[in-house]
């Protein structure tokens, strides 16, 4: 909800994803030339070595006497694609535990990228979502799907654990028979399968103590339909739960274990991804800094800021109401404004004013449904991006505590001010200005508080002057009314500064004089 928020609505339909991927480093690192954030370009369809037929042929080739009494294999998995009509259908599949991928797993990738949209589908239509499910999967009757192939992945079959068959050798043989021998590791490596592991970390120059882990972010790998994923821990370490003996494809997917996602709506991809390309199965490690690929860097900072924010909300000492778990971020590299419009959570679209001024753009926004948009123009280091993200997360927590009716009035005031006065905050004189007053007091205060906790100094935004004044909260915090205590006052009944003062005095009567004094110091009426 910062300066010129209205521009957010005008750029949603024209923002693109065309930066280049930065370098990776560490075990399994590779040159990033040719890897981009553009749409994946597919080549020829490949013969999947994990198809039931290919695996049966591989067993027969290595064990013609049907060793261990095996006369045939039974599929362990089904390779399928779904075509959800909307977010609700997509979420239904996700809630059933289906890992959905927006591009096919059995095609050559001519050019890597972060997303894919089937060219046979309209751009406004959600693209096919590919998945590997168990044979007994209960397909929802309301969602269109196509079974692409029956598959056999040995480690999914419990009977393979003591049957006398070298299943790693069978997998390698299937790669050879299916024409995918070039993906196998060189014989000099022995070909033994291993679990990919590594570390994803990022440098915060202002902290001065080296890299910190990219926390709770999803790491996905696959070789054809043999797909697996895990999440990094707080140190950025990860270990994939499956073993591989071939070169595999690595991706960082900015869907966090906490629940939030960074990226555009499911029409393109469920969360932004940074592809790391194919590499050896022992793992890939990445060290990211401000000179790395811009999108990877900014996504990773926002990921950590949100992870830290959710963790702070759950702290035992000073807990806060958390933002919605499924909050969705959009990042705009060339935009200078940010906004916690909370569209996915049900705000704004019944408002006559919005439809009047946005027209067809309102329909576009309804389709894409971001919650938080971050304008990162001018944010060139970890600290500045962290501060912007913290500000909007403070809004998201406030939204969760107040609800959509409060937020509708807040957002409409901001829109009216941006359109009619050229400033998102307005002059403070318009109808419902008090909603903006308490909302921005809280967000500027908490941004500054979290910045001070991390860096030991005030956020640059604390030096800005507005008709509302978050310094009231900062001073109360310094005198013992901490963030958790303050936030209790920010419920849906508090719609201006005077009501905030009265609420705080009712909550903390022993501090009545202190509260009155601090509010009077910043009374500009």
C-alpha positions in Angstrom: 0.0 0.0 0.0 2.8 2.4 -0.6 3.1 5.3 -3.1 0.9 5.3 -6.2 -0.7 2.0 -5.5 -3.0 2.5 -8.4 -0.2 1.7 -10.8 -0.3 -1.8 -9.5 -3.6 -2.3 -11.3 -2.4 -1.0 -14.6 0.7 -3.2 -14.9 -0.7 -6.6 -13.9 -1.4 -7.6 -17.5 1.9 -6.5 -19.0 4.6 -7.7 -16.6 6.9 -10.3 -18.1 9.5 -12.8 -16.9 12.6 -12.4 -19.0 15.7 -12.1 -16.8 18.6 -14.6 -17.0 19.4 -17.1 -14.3 22.5 -16.3 -12.3 25.4 -18.5 -11.5 25.2 -21.4 -9.0 28.1 -22.6 -6.9 29.2 -25.6 -4.9 28.7 -29.3 -5.4 27.2 -30.0 -8.8 27.2 -26.3 -9.8 27.0 -25.4 -13.5 27.2 -22.6 -15.9 23.8 -21.0 -16.3 24.2 -19.9 -19.9 21.0 -20.7 -21.8 18.8 -21.0 -18.7 16.1 -18.3 -18.5 12.9 -17.3 -16.7 11.0 -17.5 -20.0 8.6 -20.2 -20.9 10.0 -23.7 -21.3 10.5 -24.8 -24.9 9.8 -28.4 -25.5 11.4 -30.6 -28.1 10.6 -34.2 -29.1 8.6 -36.6 -27.0 10.9 -39.1 -25.4 10.4 -42.8 -24.6 10.0 -42.9 -20.8 12.4 -45.5 -19.3 10.0 -45.9 -16.4 7.0 -47.0 -18.5 5.7 -50.4 -17.4 6.6 -51.8 -20.8 10.2 -50.5 -20.8 10.8 -51.8 -17.3 9.4 -55.2 -18.1 11.7 -55.3 -21.2 14.7 -54.3 -19.1 14.0 -57.1 -16.5 13.6 -59.6 -19.3 16.9 -58.5 -20.9 18.9 -58.9 -17.6 17.0 -61.8 -16.1 15.7 -63.9 -19.0 14.9 -66.8 -16.6 12.4 -64.6 -14.8 14.6 -64.5 -11.7 12.8 -64.5 -8.4 9.7 -65.9 -10.1 8.8 -62.7 -11.8 6.7 -63.2 -14.9 5.6 -59.6 -15.2 5.4 -56.3 -13.4 2.4 -54.4 -12.0 2.4 -50.6 -12.3 3.4 -48.7 -9.2 2.4 -45.3 -10.6 0.3 -43.7 -13.2 1.5 -40.7 -15.2 -1.5 -38.5 -15.7 -2.4 -35.0 -16.6 -5.3 -32.9 -15.2 -7.0 -29.8 -16.7 -8.5 -27.9 -13.7 -11.1 -25.3 -14.6 -10.1 -22.9 -11.8 -8.2 -22.5 -8.6 -10.8 -24.4 -6.7 -10.2 -27.6 -8.7 -6.4 -27.1 -8.5 -6.6 -26.7 -4.7 -8.8 -29.8 -4.5 -6.1 -31.9 -6.2 -3.4 -30.3 -4.0 -5.4 -31.1 -0.9 -5.5 -34.7 -2.1 -1.7 -34.8 -2.0 -1.1 -34.5 -5.8 2.1 -32.8 -6.8 1.2 -30.9 -9.9 3.7 -29.7 -12.5 2.8 -27.4 -15.4 4.8 -29.1 -18.1 5.2 -32.7 -19.3 7.9 -34.9 -17.9 8.6 -37.0 -20.9 9.7 -34.4 -23.5 13.1 -33.1 -24.4 13.6 -29.6 -23.0 15.1 -27.5 -25.7 15.3 -24.4 -23.5 14.9 -24.4 -19.8 12.5 -21.9 -18.2 10.4 -21.3 -15.1 6.9 -22.1 -16.5 5.0 -23.6 -19.4 1.6 -23.1 -21.0 0.2 -25.6 -23.5 0.0 -23.8 -26.9 -3.2 -25.6 -27.7 -5.0 -24.0 -24.8 -6.2 -20.4 -24.6 -3.9 -18.1 -22.6 -6.8 -17.3 -20.3 -7.3 -21.0 -19.6 -5.4 -22.9 -16.9 -2.8 -25.1 -18.5 -2.5 -28.9 -18.2 -1.1 -30.0 -14.9 1.1 -33.2 -14.9 1.4 -35.6 -12.0 2.3 -39.1 -11.0 -0.3 -40.8 -8.8 -0.8 -44.2 -7.3 -2.8 -46.9 -9.2 -5.6 -46.7 -6.6 -5.9 -42.9 -6.8 -9.5 -41.8 -6.7 -9.9 -39.4 -9.6 -12.3 -36.5 -8.8 -15.3 -36.8 -11.2 -15.5 -33.1 -11.7 -11.9 -32.6 -13.0 -10.9 -33.5 -16.5 -7.9 -35.9 -16.7 -6.0 -38.1 -19.1 -4.0 -41.2 -18.2 -0.8 -40.9 -20.2 1.1 -44.0 -19.1 1.4 -46.8 -16.6 4.8 -46.7 -14.9 7.0 -48.9 -12.8 9.4 -47.3 -10.2 11.1 -50.1 -8.3 11.5 -48.3 -5.0 7.7 -47.9 -4.9 7.3 -51.7 -4.9 7.9 -53.2 -1.5 8.4 -56.6 -3.0 11.7 -55.5 -4.7 13.5 -55.2 -1.3 14.5 -58.9 -1.2 13.8 -60.4 -4.6 17.4 -60.9 -5.7 17.1 -58.4 -8.6 19.5 -55.5 -9.0 16.9 -52.8 -9.7 19.5 -50.1 -10.2 20.9 -52.2 -13.1 17.3 -52.7 -14.4 16.8 -48.9 -14.4 20.0 -48.3 -16.2 19.1 -51.0 -18.8 15.7 -49.4 -19.3 17.4 -46.1 -20.1 19.6 -47.8 -22.7 16.7 -49.7 -24.3 14.5 -46.6 -24.4 17.2 -44.5 -26.1 18.1 -42.4 -23.1 21.6 -43.8 -22.5 23.1 -40.3 -22.7 21.4 -39.4 -19.4 23.2 -42.1 -17.5 26.3 -41.4 -15.4 29.6 -42.5 -17.0 30.7 -46.0 -16.2 33.8 -44.7 -14.5 31.5 -43.4 -11.8 30.1 -46.8 -11.1 26.5 -45.8 -11.6 25.5 -46.2 -8.0 22.3 -44.4 -7.1 22.5 -41.7 -4.5 20.1 -39.2 -2.7 20.7 -35.6 -3.9 21.6 -33.2 -1.2 22.9 -29.7 -1.0 22.5 -26.3 0.4 20.6 -23.2 -0.8 21.9 -20.0 0.8 21.9 -16.3 0.3 24.2 -13.4 1.4 22.9 -10.5 3.4 25.7 -7.9 3.1 24.3 -5.9 6.0 24.6 -8.8 8.4 28.3 -9.2 7.8 28.4 -12.9 8.8 28.3 -14.7 5.5 25.4 -16.5 3.8 22.2 -17.6 5.5 20.0 -20.4 4.5 17.1 -19.9 2.1 14.5 -21.3 4.5 11.7 -23.7 3.9 11.8 -23.4 0.1 10.8 -26.3 -2.1 13.5 -28.2 -4.1 12.2 -30.5 -6.8 14.0 -32.9 -9.0 13.1 -35.4 -11.7 14.3 -37.8 -14.3 11.2 -38.4 -16.4 8.4 -39.4 -14.2 10.7 -40.3 -11.3 9.8 -37.0 -9.5 10.6 -36.1 -6.0 10.8 -33.0 -3.8 11.7 -31.8 -0.4 12.0 -28.5 1.5 15.1 -26.8 2.9 15.6 -26.5 6.6 16.4 -23.2 8.4 20.0 -23.5 7.3 19.1 -24.1 3.7 20.1 -27.7 3.7 18.1 -30.3 1.8 18.1 -34.0 1.1 15.8 -35.5 -1.6 14.1 -38.6 -0.3 14.6 -40.6 -3.5 17.8 -42.0 -5.0 19.0 -41.5 -8.6 21.7 -42.9 -10.8 21.2 -40.5 -13.7 21.7 -36.8 -14.3 18.5 -35.1 -13.0 16.8 -31.8 -13.3 16.8 -29.4 -10.4 14.4 -26.6 -9.6 13.9 -24.1 -6.8 10.1 -23.7 -6.4 9.1 -20.7 -4.3 6.3 -22.5 -2.5 7.3 -22.5 1.2 6.7 -25.2 3.8 4.9 -22.6 5.8 2.3 -22.4 3.0 2.8 -19.1 1.2 3.8 -18.9 -2.4 5.8 -16.4 -4.5 4.6 -16.1 -8.1 1.8 -15.6 -10.5 -1.5 -17.4 -10.5 -2.0 -21.0 -11.6 -2.8 -19.9 -15.1 1.0 -19.9 -15.5 2.5 -21.7 -12.5 1.5 -22.3 -8.9 4.7 -20.6 -7.7 7.7 -18.9 -9.3 10.5 -21.3 -10.1 14.2 -20.9 -10.8 15.4 -23.8 -12.9 18.9 -25.0 -12.1 19.1 -27.3 -15.1 20.4 -30.9 -15.2 23.2 -32.0 -13.0 24.6 -35.0 -11.2 22.5 -36.9 -8.7 24.6 -36.1 -5.7 23.1 -32.7 -5.5 23.4 -29.0 -6.3 24.3 -26.2 -3.9 23.7 -22.5 -4.6 25.1 -19.4 -3.0 23.0 -16.4 -4.0 23.9 -12.7 -3.5 22.8 -9.3 -4.9 25.0 -9.8 -8.0 23.3 -13.1 -8.8 20.3 -13.4 -11.0 17.9 -10.7 -9.9 14.8 -12.8 -9.7 16.4 -15.6 -7.8 17.9 -13.1 -5.3 14.7 -11.1 -4.7 12.5 -14.2 -4.5 14.9 -15.8 -2.0 14.9 -12.6 0.2 11.1 -12.4 0.2 10.9 -16.1 1.0 13.1 -15.6 4.0 11.3 -12.4 5.1 8.0 -14.2 5.0 9.4 -17.3 6.7 10.8 -15.1 9.5 7.5 -13.2 9.8 5.4 -16.3 10.2 8.0 -17.7 12.8 7.8 -14.4 14.7 4.0 -14.5 14.8 4.3 -17.9 16.5 6.9 -16.9 19.0 6.0 -17.6 22.6 7.3 -14.2 23.9 5.5 -11.8 21.5 3.0 -13.7 19.3 1.0 -12.0 16.6 -2.0 -13.1 14.5 -0.3 -14.7 11.4 -1.2 -13.7 7.8 -3.2 -16.3 5.9 -1.1 -19.4 5.3 -1.8 -19.4 1.6 -0.9 -15.8 1.1 0.3 -15.2 -2.5 3.1 -12.7 -3.4 3.7 -11.1 -6.7 7.1 -9.4 -7.3 7.5 -6.5 -9.8 11.1 -5.6 -10.5 10.4 -2.3 -12.3 7.6 -1.0 -10.1 8.1 1.3 -7.1 4.9 0.7 -5.3 3.7 -2.2 -3.1 0.3 -3.3 -1.9 -1.4 -5.9 0.4 -4.6 -6.0 -1.5 -5.5 -9.5 -0.3 -7.5 -10.4 -3.4 -7.2 -14.1 -3.0 -8.7 -13.8 0.5 -12.0 -12.3 -0.8 -11.5 -8.5 -0.8 -12.6 -5.7 -3.0 -14.5 -7.1 -6.0 -18.1 -6.3 -4.9 -17.1 -2.6 -4.7 -18.9 -0.5 -7.3 -16.1 2.1 -7.2 -13.5 -0.4 -8.2 -15.4 -1.7 -11.2 -16.2 1.9 -12.3 -12.6 2.9 -12.5 -10.9 -0.3 -13.5 -13.3 -1.6 -16.1 -11.9 -4.7 -17.9 -8.8 -4.6 -15.7 -11.0 -5.7 -12.8 -11.7 -8.9 -14.6 -8.0 -9.5 -15.2 -7.2 -8.9 -11.6 -10.0 -11.2 -10.5 -8.4 -14.0 -12.5 -4.9 -13.6 -11.2 -5.8 -12.9 -7.5 -2.6 -11.8 -5.8 -2.6 -11.0 -2.1 0.7 -9.0 -1.8 2.5 -7.2 -4.6 6.0 -6.0 -4.0 7.4 -3.2 -6.1 11.2 -3.7 -5.9 12.5 -0.9 -8.1 15.3 0.7 -6.1 15.6 -2.2 -3.7 19.1 -3.4 -4.5 20.1 -5.3 -1.5 18.8 -7.9 1.0 17.9 -5.3 3.6 15.7 -3.1 1.4 13.8 -6.0 0.0 13.4 -7.4 3.5 11.9 -4.1 4.7 9.4 -3.9 1.9 8.2 -7.5 2.4 8.0 -6.9 6.2 5.8 -3.9 5.7 3.3 -5.7 3.5 3.3 -8.8 5.7 2.4 -6.5 8.6 -0.6 -5.4 6.5 -1.5 -9.1 5.9 -1.5 -9.9 9.6 -3.7 -6.9 10.2 -6.1 -8.1 7.5 -6.3 -11.5 9.2 -7.2 -9.8 12.4 -9.8 -7.4 11.0 -11.4 -9.3 8.1 -12.6 -8.4 4.6 -15.2 -5.7 5.5 -12.5 -3.6 7.2 -10.1 -4.2 4.3 -12.6 -3.3 1.6 -13.0 0.1 3.1 -9.2 0.4 3.5 -8.4 -0.5 -0.1 -11.2 1.6 -1.6 -9.9 4.6 0.3 -6.4 4.0 -1.0 -7.7 3.6 -4.6 -9.8 6.8 -4.4 -6.8 8.7 -3.0 -4.5 7.4 -5.8 -7.0 8.2 -8.5 -8.3 11.5 -7.2 -5.4 12.9 -5.3 -2.4 11.2 -6.8 -1.3 9.8 -3.5 -2.2 6.4 -2.1 -2.4 7.8 1.4 -4.3 10.9 0.5 -4.5 13.9 2.7 -6.3 12.1 5.6 -9.5 14.1 5.0 -11.4 11.7 2.8 -14.1 9.2 3.8 -12.7 6.2 5.7 -9.3 7.9 6.0 -9.1 6.4 9.5 -8.8 2.9 8.1 -5.6 4.0 6.3 -4.4 5.8 9.3 -4.4 2.9 11.7 -3.3 0.4 8.9 -0.3 2.4 7.9 0.6 3.3 11.5 0.8 -0.4 12.2 2.7 -1.4 9.1 5.3 1.3 9.2 5.9 0.7 12.9 6.3 -3.1 12.6 8.5 -2.8 9.5 10.8 -0.5 11.5 10.7 -2.8 14.6 11.6 -5.9 12.6 14.4 -4.0 10.7 15.8 -2.8 14.1 15.6 -6.4 15.4 17.6 -7.7 12.4 20.1 -4.9 11.8 20.3 -2.8 15.0 19.2 0.4 13.3 16.0 2.0 12.1 14.5 1.3 8.7 15.0 4.1 6.1 11.1 4.3 6.0 11.1 5.6 9.6 12.5 8.9 8.4 9.5 9.5 6.1 6.9 12.0 7.1 3.1 11.3 6.8 -0.1 12.7 8.2 -0.4 9.6 10.3 2.5 8.9 12.6 3.8 5.4 13.4 6.3 7.0 15.9 3.5 6.8 18.4 3.7 3.1 18.4 7.5 3.1 18.3 7.6 5.2 21.5 5.1 3.1 23.3 7.2 0.0 22.3 10.3 1.6 23.7 8.5 2.2 27.0 7.3 -1.4 27.4 4.1 -1.9 25.4 5.6 -4.4 22.9 4.4 -5.3 19.5 2.2 -8.2 20.7 0.5 -5.9 23.2 0.0 -3.2 20.7 -1.4 -5.5 18.0 -4.2 -6.6 20.3 -5.7 -3.1 19.8 -5.8 -3.4 16.0 -9.1 -5.2 15.7 -12.0 -4.4 13.3 -13.6 -1.9 15.7 -10.6 0.4 15.6 -10.9 2.5 12.5 -9.0 5.7 13.3 -6.2 7.0 15.6 -8.6 8.2 18.4 -10.3 4.8 18.6 -6.8 3.2 18.7 -5.9 5.4 21.7 -9.1 4.5 23.5 -8.6 0.8 22.8 -5.0 0.8 24.1 -6.1 2.6 27.3 -8.9 0.1 27.8 -6.5 -2.8 27.3 -3.7 -1.3 29.5 -5.3 1.0 32.1 -2.1 1.1 34.2 -0.4 2.8 31.2 -3.2 5.3 30.5 -1.1 8.4 31.2 1.8 7.1 29.1 -0.5 6.3 26.2 -2.3 9.8 26.3 1.1 11.6 26.4 2.5 9.8 23.4 -0.6 10.3 21.3 -0.7 14.0 22.2 2.9 14.4 21.2 2.0 13.5 17.6 -1.4 15.3 17.4 -1.3 17.5 14.3 -4.9 18.6 14.3 
